[in-house]
């Protein structure tokens, strides 16, 4: 397993977090931003919720990174 494969795996994970819908998936499970109080930011659940919302916020750079990966894969074969 090379570095490129590891980077692709992280990109796939970021894509998976970015497409999670708050109304359909996160809020019914108690993971919505409105259910999250400021006192829980130290917990693992709080940090995971913060990571999900940060990934959703950075969708445009994620689209650019996906485009770069696709172009590199097309050029390199």
Secondary structure, DSSP 8 states (H G I E B T S, - for coil): --HHHHHHHHHHHHHHHHT--IIIIIGGGT-STTT--GGGTTSHHHHHHHHHHHHHHTHHHHHHHHHHHHHHHHHH-
